[in-house]
Amino acid sequence: MSASCVIYARVSTKEQQDEGYSLDTQQKALYAFCEAQGLAPVAEFVAAESASKPGREVFARMLAFLRAHREVRSVVVMRLDRLSRNWSDKAALEELGVRVRCVEGDASDTPEGLFFADMLQSQAVYYSRDLSRKVGKGMGEKVAQGGWPHRAPMGYINDKNTRSVVPDPLTAPLVVWAFERYSSGAVALSTLADELAAKGLVRKDGKKLGTSTLNHILANPFYCGRLPYKGEVYPGAHSPLITVRLFDEVQARLTGNRNGTKGHAKVFSLRGAMRCQECGCLITAGEAKGHTYYRCTHGKGKGSCSQSAYIREEVLLAQVEEILGSIEIGPDVLEALVADCEALLEEKRAEIAPDISAAQSELAGLKAKERKLLDAYLDGTVPSEIYTERAQELQAIQQGLLLRIAEAGRDELDPIAQVRDVASRASSARITFQGADETDRLEVLNSVLCYLGVQDGHIASYQYKSPFGLLEMEPSGAFKNSWWAIEDLNL
């Protein structure tokens, strides 16, 4: 007599479930395994959810079923990591006395087999934790380059095509109006929430914004082009809805309302943009005897860092200007870059022209085949099933060819405009930095440079944000990098 069991199939996301990704394959393999092992499935649980955390809905339903049916003591899965990537779920099954059977990597019910199963579980847990770490690192790198790895805040939307955050044409104007209205000092947050609701800016459920939500929006530097991430602020690549000045005015009002003052924190030109080269802690700023000085914060303890000197701001500003000056190219060089870009694009057009022609000829041939297939179907010489299958194949091939043609023939003038824009911004960075106030200096610095390391009283290391580093010049006037390929500029 066959022993009763349940089968459990899982994919990681709802999208994979909708697309049927791997679930059919899993289920066929699971039933085949049960038949070969003398197991009789009495229930089936199919999930589209992560296995890294406990408390999953489908897994919880399976546990409830196993508690109610004590005669069922086996769960059959494709692999152990399809069932669980955390120890809590494994412990819950062991507490019920349920044995996990695997199509791939099945372990015997012996001490050696249980040891092998524990090793597989450890690997699954490690994979989940390592993936989380890599995702966090990738998100941090994206933020450092000006991208936003989370859901867009109110007033913006996530553009799936460009994988960027762009202003929402419906709500962005209302968010801007909220900043301007509140900065006037004429309304409180509760009144502003009422006014916004009257204009149509409300929560997803149609209710007006709460004062805490509105306070969070008005205090978010994202709207003036900055990215708050893990306690630090980075320059964003997205389009700001408001100016830094307006944002600061709103913060002064918010701060004044909280503590009864209208004070405003002192802004330093370089604070927050530099780290200690030795210990990695932030470099902070302060004033003494009419001068501004910078020093290591010794966030890891004074014993972990020997950098104790105070550095005059003028010294660091001069070094930053020198660094920015190394990407300062003249109009003649800019025009040479554009000319080279145009020449490269012409070469690319010549290279892809035969491919476009061949694809167009192949497309014409496919359409002719499609017409013949339709005629044969209408004449009754081709059965309906064969016609449908062959027509779908031809459509798929045509779609691929159309995509190739569209990609190869897209407008190539945009990269030239981007070359001009990048080079122009690089050329003006030093001049803009020199004439800017403290807030704008920090904006210029953070838009071009990152990872500034300070040691022994000077900037010891730095990196240009992509693609500005490709425009860095040597003292002789030559480019340090051979950047002529458009791909190098990520254009």
Buried (B, 14 or more C-beta within 10 A) or exposed (E): EEBBBBBBBBBBEEEBBEEEBBBEEBBEBBBEBBEEBEBEBEBBBBBBBBBBEBEBEBBEEBBEBBEEEEEBBBBBBBBBBBBBBBBEBBEBBEEBEBBBBBBEBBBEEEEEEBEBBBEBBEEBBEEBEEEEEEEEEEBBEBBBBBBBBEEBBBBBBBEEEEEBBBBBEEBBBBBBBBBEBBBEEEBEBEEBBBBBBEEEBBEEEEEBBEBEBBBEBBBBBBBBBBBBBEEEBBBBBBEBBBEBEBBBBBBBBBBBEEEEEEEEEEBBBBBBBBBBBBBEBBBBBEEEEEEBBBBBEBBEEEEBBEBEEEBEBEEBBEBBBEBBEBBBBEEEBBEEBBEBBBEBBEEBEEEBEEEBEEBBEBBEEBEEBBEEBEEBBEEEEBEEEEBEEBBEEBEEBBEEBEEBBEEBEEEBEEBBEBBBEBBEBBBEBBBBBEEBEBBBBBBBBBBBBBEBBBBEBEBBEBEBBBBBBBBBBEEEEEBEEEBBEBEEBEB
